[in-house]
Amino acid sequence: MRKIVATSIKDLQVIFNDRTALIMILLAPFLLTLGLGFVTGAFGNDAGPSGISDIPVIIVNQDAGDLGQNLIDAFQSDELTPLFNTTIGTDVAVARQQVDADTVAAVVFVPAGFSAGLIPDQQTGAVATTDPIQLYTNPNAPISSSIVETVVNQFVGVVESGVTKTVVTINQLMRTGMLSPEEMQALAPELGAQLNSAETPPLITLNNLSSDTEADSFNILAFLAPGMALFFLMYTATVGGRSIRQERENGTLSRMLTTPTSETQILAGKMIGTFLLGVLQVSVLILGTSLLFGVRWGSWIAVILLICAASIAATGWGMIFAAFFKSSGQINAVGNAVMLIFGIVSGTFVQFNGGIVNQIGKITPNKWALDGFVALGSGGGISDIGVNLAALLLMAAVLFGVAVVAIGRSRP
């Protein structure tokens, strides 16, 4: 055990004497996180939560039925008034010009006959053919536009669900003879009044979370800080793998093997040194954002476990680099490329919801660790990151096993 510890200490001393490596490992991720925080407004001076409000939206309603007005009422309801600054327009072309001029986030156009296309005729039961609601969004306001689209989709979904349930119920009653066509015609006005009654619960509700409650809104730094730390963690892993190859090139590893020290002990010592450096690297950002900017990480036991699991998994990749590449120069080039690729496919820079890229990201320690940190930053605990911890530890075990076997076979 003393030999393993001595090897780890020696590697740490070498790295701490390398100013360039130290800047890339500790200082660069912290400064980059701070820069992204300023760009995204995470360091704003507002005392309250920086939520989205007063999204400018124009609704052009040409529907003579009730649903067009119901949609307007939903946007202007007490629930959604804080979120939207709704204007009623009459000309779709003029409204779209305001979107093009970047003065509104979206235009919602309700075409003529929209209600008739959803609600069957009370006498004949027929449904007219009409165009659906049209949404014209501002590409310069993707978040606001997506919120408007979500509200419109929810409105249409609730209406379609309610109409479908009503029609199915009536048809079933008529099919079983419990309701005659004449009785249906007599009840139709009452049913329509109930569907459009103002006493029904609001179609759409808005859930606001106050920052002074236990359910704090998610802080963007809880994503940026670990994302940058994990991105540069692969650089740390590359440094660890490169040091093993350099010692083989210099003959140091061969001389060490002539002593009563096994190759597994040497590799374990180097792995522990890289692991400890990775823990320090990620901890600097986590502690820094917590102390300086009040980012809440939830259970610190869960945070520590996740930092350790991510660091050991990244270290495993460094061992793989040392096992399969022939020179320290190759490891450096490949390691930098892998660092960038892992950052992309894991969602560090751009989030991929589903699809093949999201699946590829699961081979990276970045993806599992980043998802875990986001869960903790959103108020989760150890139980919420159990799968992430297991995946990272399994990754580390497999990579380290493969690396030890490959290095042993390649030794002259």
Long-range contacts (C-beta under 8 A, 24 or more apart in sequence): 3-261, 3-265, 3-266, 3-269, 4-265, 4-268, 4-269, 4-272, 5-269, 5-272, 6-269, 7-265, 7-266, 7-268, 7-269, 7-270, 7-272, 7-273, 8-269, 8-270, 8-272, 8-273, 8-276, 9-273, 10-273, 11-240, 11-243, 11-269, 11-270, 11-273, 11-274, 12-273, 12-276, 12-277, 14-243, 15-239, 15-243, 15-273, 15-277, 21-239, 24-232, 24-235, 25-232, 25-235, 25-236, 25-239, 25-277, 25-281, 26-280, 26-281, 26-284, 28-232, 29-228, 29-229, 29-231, 29-232, 29-281, 29-284, 29-285, 30-228, 30-284, 30-285, 30-288, 32-228, 33-221, 33-224, 33-225, 33-228, 33-229, 33-285, 33-289, 36-224, 36-228, 37-220, 37-221, 37-224, 37-293, 40-220, 40-224, 42-219, 42-220, 42-221, 42-224, 42-293, 43-293, 48-211, 49-209, 49-210, 49-211, 49-217, 51-208, 51-217, 52-83, 52-143, 52-144, 52-147, 53-82, 53-83, 54-82, 54-83, 54-84, 54-85, 55-83, 55-84, 55-85, 55-105, 55-106, 55-141, 55-144, 55-147, 55-148, 56-84, 56-85, 56-87, 56-103, 56-104, 56-105, 57-84, 57-85, 57-86, 57-87, 57-104, 57-105, 57-106, 57-107, 57-108, 57-148, 58-86, 58-87, 58-88, 58-89, 58-95, 58-98, 58-104, 58-106, 58-107, 58-108, 59-86, 59-87, 59-88, 59-89, 59-107, 59-108, 59-109, 59-110, 60-88, 60-89, 60-90, 60-91, 60-92, 60-95, 60-107, 60-108, 60-109, 60-110, 61-88, 61-110, 62-109, 62-110, 62-111, 62-112, 63-110, 63-111, 63-112, 63-113, 63-114, 63-115, 64-112, 64-113, 64-115, 65-113, 65-114, 65-115, 65-116, 65-119, 66-115, 66-119, 66-196, 67-110, 67-114, 67-115, 67-118, 67-119, 67-159, 68-110, 68-114, 68-115, 70-155, 70-159, 70-196, 70-203, 71-108, 71-110, 71-133, 71-152, 71-155, 74-151, 74-155, 74-202, 74-203, 74-204, 75-108, 75-151, 77-202, 77-204, 79-202, 79-204, 79-205, 79-206, 80-151, 80-204, 80-206, 82-206, 82-208, 83-147, 83-206, 84-148, 84-151, 92-136, 95-136, 96-136, 99-136, 99-137, 99-138, 102-138, 102-140, 102-141, 104-138, 105-137, 105-138, 105-141, 105-144, 105-145, 105-148, 106-135, 106-136, 106-137, 106-138, 106-141, 106-144, 106-145, 106-148, 106-149, 107-135, 107-136, 107-137, 108-133, 108-134, 108-135, 108-148, 108-152, 109-133, 109-134, 109-135, 109-136, 118-159, 118-160, 118-163, 119-163, 119-192, 119-195, 120-163, 120-167, 122-185, 122-188, 122-189, 122-192, 123-185, 123-188, 132-156, 151-204, 154-203, 154-204, 155-203, 155-204, 158-203, 158-204, 159-203, 162-195, 163-195, 166-191, 166-195, 214-379, 215-379, 216-296, 216-379, 218-374, 218-377, 218-378, 219-293, 219-295, 219-296, 219-377, 221-289, 221-293, 221-295, 222-289, 222-295, 222-296, 222-297, 222-373, 222-374, 222-376, 222-377, 222-378, 223-370, 223-373, 223-374, 223-377, 225-285, 225-286, 225-288, 225-289, 225-295, 226-282, 226-285, 226-286, 226-369, 226-370, 226-373, 226-374, 227-343, 227-348, 227-366, 227-370, 228-285, 228-348, 229-281, 229-282, 229-284, 229-285, 229-286, 230-282, 230-310, 230-314, 230-343, 230-346, 230-348, 230-365, 230-366, 230-369, 230-370, 231-339, 231-342, 231-343, 231-348, 231-366, 232-281, 232-339, 233-278, 233-281, 233-282, 233-310, 233-311, 233-314, 233-365, 233-366, 234-314, 234-317, 234-335, 234-338, 234-339, 234-342, 234-343, 234-366, 235-335, 235-336, 235-339, 236-274, 236-277, 236-278, 236-281, 236-314, 236-318, 237-274, 237-278, 237-314, 237-315, 237-316, 237-317, 237-318, 237-321, 237-335, 238-318, 238-321, 238-331, 238-332, 238-335, 238-336, 238-338, 238-339, 239-274, 239-277, 239-318, 240-270, 240-271, 240-273, 240-274, 240-277, 240-315, 240-318, 240-319, 240-322, 241-317, 241-318, 241-319, 241-320, 241-321, 241-322, 241-325, 241-331, 241-335, 242-321, 242-322, 242-328, 242-331, 242-332, 242-335, 243-270, 244-270, 244-319, 244-322, 244-407, 245-321, 245-322, 245-325, 245-326, 245-327, 245-328, 245-331, 246-328, 249-327, 249-328, 257-411, 263-404, 263-407, 263-408, 263-411, 264-404, 267-319, 267-403, 267-404, 267-407, 271-315, 271-316, 271-318, 271-319, 271-400, 274-315, 274-318, 275-308, 275-311, 275-312, 275-315, 276-311, 278-310, 278-311, 278-312, 278-314, 278-315, 279-307, 279-308, 279-311, 281-311, 282-307, 282-310, 282-311, 283-307, 295-377, 296-377, 297-373, 297-376, 297-377, 298-376, 298-377, 298-379, 298-380, 298-381, 299-376, 299-381, 299-382, 301-382, 302-376, 302-380, 302-381, 302-382, 302-385, 303-373, 303-376, 305-382, 305-385, 305-389, 306-369, 306-372, 306-373, 306-376, 306-385, 306-388, 306-389, 306-392, 309-369, 309-388, 309-389, 309-392, 309-393, 309-396, 310-365, 310-368, 310-369, 310-372, 310-392, 312-392, 312-393, 312-396, 313-365, 313-368, 313-369, 313-392, 313-393, 313-395, 313-396, 313-399, 314-365, 315-396, 315-400, 316-395, 316-396, 316-397, 316-398, 316-399, 316-400, 316-403, 317-365, 317-399, 319-399, 319-400, 319-403, 319-404, 319-407, 320-399, 320-402, 320-403, 320-406, 322-403, 322-407, 323-402, 323-403, 323-406, 323-407, 323-410, 324-406, 342-366, 346-370, 362-391, 365-392, 365-395, 368-392, 368-395
